[in-house]
């Protein structure tokens, strides 16, 4: 206003003709007030304090899960073989490659063994770096070799401590996101505390499934969301935007490289970005940048995994290509009145979805991909789109982790004062988002801020809208599939945003944001006071016998979960394993599992020989399973897939027929012909029975 009044007072004069020295002297006469130092110092103090608290909460989470792990297993006092057995199912398979790299004479030879592996699947040579996401194990083994820590830290501790340290990054990502959404680091404190309070059951399972891919990847996903949130905060300079996009790219790359299910998580994120773009809540350049980051990350992972065709056939890649193609040719999408725009939006959505399916179907036909077909069969059956007897899909359907989120989850979270305030806050924000969306569709949104209607419009910041839809999308995914519940790690961000801006307790905000002492401290003490010890003598006895009494190149058949432990503890060759993202491996697993079906001794012997097996391990816990209900026991799934009537009382489908042979895992124990002429029992205890396959010469 001062500059404007000066121009009006000098009307008629040419400012250019005024001598430059006079203007400089007059400018020098105007006193310049120094910038106040108070606010900047206070801001710096808040940033330093908040950052320190964030790091402290991350370390607290790391120590907490490490303590739970030690208390559950007494890990520091058990034998090495017991420590390795504690890596259950696929965890043992992944850890075995870390152990294999450390045992290799050199890093180059270790990498060569992984690229040309012939011990994971008998009679096949596969590229482990292409098939599985184990770059993290390779990197850790290299670091352990080159760092001077061998004398102070055992390899297994270096591995588990790294995974626990990553959980500190997870909390740090949640903390930063909440801080940016609410403009107060106290919101980050609230998020971190709630995450730790619910970590025993509902937010992570890292303390007992250390090697699972999600425990490596989700911390990078949390950092990626924090970087996207910062990128969407207005206003940002071009330099800051480029830096943040590079950060988003690095986090997305690490997330994708460490988990084989990255494509499904990125698909949900791509749908989220598509929704925000369609509702005019993001700028076009922001949408394009985020899509390109996702696309570039997937292509880099494709190259690093030796051109893994499963990535090219992923739905998220087809969806991004379809969106970019339709956006390029469909002009005038965000023009017209409310009903015209809604009609255009519906047509746009149908075009994108149709083109996505066409591209994905064509890619899978051209590349002959069948790697993920079992997942789509599972999804189809899960949502009632048709019953299935497919063995692979049924394995997922019958696991509790892939069922609906149990209702007691909400009761547990209510005990930490989380659920009800969160749901109320979520409802308020969804109503605000609905009004903001209607205003954008009616008058034009982020792309037309100069339309003159912005004063009357409901405004929602892009970063808040992104995180709101983020929690809704992934919340629905978590509810539909319990195992996906660990993606829903930031529910307190929105609650803290509302608490800190609405509650009239400014002088006591630190007390207002934290749950009362009586609610969470006894829970923490109770969890930390539970002391247990690893005890599995039958499995230890089995592993010891295999290591000492069988040839080094002997091939073992059995359940996927047990074979992963056999590879880790003994280094023997396997017929099959738990990494299920390969169609040929799934078919071999179904054949090997006929040991628990009603098949003849000759047929089982033929199938095991075709898989290259020398020994087969039978487990009583599977042969006489009681954990699952009828219809979900492994032997029931095999009977249904073979068209046989299931065991026990209950109904059977009319097309099922009685089996012509007894159940193999039970009948082979009789030691009578023809079983005795094909199989010789060489080991048994209360849980396991090991049989050696007799070859043609031995039978004669």
MODANOR-V393975 format. One record per pair of residues at least 24 apart in sequence whose C-alpha atoms are under 6 Angstrom apart, sorted by sequence separation. I is the first residue (numbers start at 1). J is the second residue. D is the distance in Angstrom with one decimal. If there is no record, write none. Layout:
BEGIN
i:I j:J d:D
i:I j:J d:D
END
This chain:
BEGIN
i:224 j:248 d:5.2
i:224 j:251 d:5.2
i:323 j:352 d:5.7
i:322 j:352 d:5.6
i:220 j:251 d:5.3
i:322 j:355 d:5.7
i:221 j:255 d:5.9
i:322 j:356 d:5.4
i:220 j:255 d:5.4
i:575 j:611 d:6.0
i:319 j:356 d:4.9
i:217 j:255 d:4.6
i:318 j:356 d:5.2
i:597 j:635 d:5.8
i:98 j:137 d:4.9
i:102 j:141 d:5.9
i:596 j:635 d:5.7
i:217 j:258 d:5.4
i:318 j:359 d:5.7
i:597 j:638 d:5.8
i:318 j:360 d:5.5
i:98 j:141 d:5.9
i:249 j:293 d:5.6
i:253 j:297 d:5.0
i:257 j:301 d:5.9
i:213 j:259 d:5.0
i:170 j:219 d:4.1
i:173 j:222 d:4.9
i:177 j:226 d:4.8
i:267 j:316 d:4.5
i:169 j:219 d:5.6
i:173 j:223 d:4.6
i:313 j:363 d:5.7
i:313 j:364 d:5.6
i:170 j:222 d:5.7
i:173 j:226 d:5.8
i:557 j:613 d:5.8
i:556 j:613 d:5.5
i:555 j:613 d:4.9
i:558 j:616 d:5.7
i:555 j:614 d:5.1
i:556 j:615 d:4.9
i:557 j:616 d:4.6
i:558 j:617 d:5.1
i:556 j:616 d:5.7
i:600 j:661 d:5.8
i:599 j:661 d:5.6
i:598 j:661 d:5.5
i:598 j:662 d:5.2
i:598 j:663 d:4.1
i:597 j:663 d:5.4
i:598 j:664 d:5.8
i:620 j:687 d:5.6
i:596 j:664 d:6.0
i:619 j:687 d:5.9
i:595 j:664 d:5.6
i:596 j:665 d:5.4
i:619 j:688 d:4.9
i:425 j:495 d:5.7
i:595 j:665 d:5.8
i:618 j:688 d:5.8
i:618 j:689 d:5.1
i:617 j:689 d:5.7
i:422 j:495 d:5.4
i:617 j:690 d:4.5
i:405 j:479 d:4.8
i:601 j:675 d:5.9
i:616 j:690 d:5.7
i:404 j:479 d:5.7
i:616 j:691 d:5.4
i:404 j:480 d:4.9
i:615 j:691 d:5.6
i:404 j:481 d:5.2
i:405 j:482 d:4.6
i:615 j:692 d:4.5
i:403 j:481 d:5.3
i:404 j:482 d:5.5
i:614 j:692 d:6.0
i:615 j:693 d:5.9
i:402 j:481 d:4.9
i:403 j:482 d:5.7
i:614 j:693 d:5.5
i:402 j:482 d:5.6
i:401 j:482 d:5.3
i:402 j:483 d:5.8
i:401 j:483 d:5.0
i:62 j:164 d:5.3
i:62 j:165 d:5.7
i:338 j:441 d:5.7
i:338 j:442 d:4.7
i:62 j:167 d:5.9
i:337 j:442 d:5.9
i:62 j:168 d:5.5
i:59 j:168 d:5.6
i:58 j:168 d:3.8
i:58 j:171 d:5.3
i:58 j:172 d:5.9
i:54 j:172 d:5.9
i:91 j:211 d:4.7
i:91 j:212 d:5.6
i:133 j:258 d:5.3
i:133 j:259 d:5.9
i:50 j:185 d:5.3
i:69 j:207 d:4.9
i:65 j:207 d:5.5
i:279 j:437 d:5.8
i:283 j:446 d:5.9
i:280 j:445 d:5.1
i:130 j:305 d:4.3
i:129 j:305 d:5.9
i:130 j:306 d:5.4
i:130 j:308 d:6.0
i:281 j:462 d:6.0
i:371 j:581 d:5.4
i:371 j:582 d:4.8
i:371 j:583 d:5.3
i:370 j:583 d:6.0
i:232 j:462 d:5.8
i:233 j:463 d:5.7
i:232 j:463 d:5.0
i:229 j:463 d:5.0
i:398 j:632 d:5.4
i:389 j:641 d:5.7
i:204 j:486 d:5.8
i:203 j:486 d:5.0
i:191 j:492 d:5.2
i:187 j:496 d:5.0
i:178 j:493 d:4.7
i:182 j:497 d:4.4
i:190 j:514 d:5.9
i:122 j:574 d:5.8
i:120 j:573 d:6.0
i:121 j:574 d:5.4
i:122 j:575 d:5.2
i:119 j:573 d:4.5
i:120 j:574 d:5.4
i:121 j:575 d:5.1
i:121 j:576 d:5.9
i:73 j:532 d:5.9
i:74 j:533 d:5.1
i:71 j:531 d:4.9
i:72 j:532 d:4.8
i:73 j:533 d:4.5
i:71 j:532 d:5.8
i:73 j:534 d:4.6
i:93 j:564 d:4.8
i:89 j:561 d:4.1
i:92 j:564 d:5.5
i:96 j:568 d:4.6
i:92 j:565 d:5.4
i:89 j:564 d:5.9
i:92 j:568 d:5.9
i:90 j:578 d:5.4
i:122 j:612 d:5.9
END
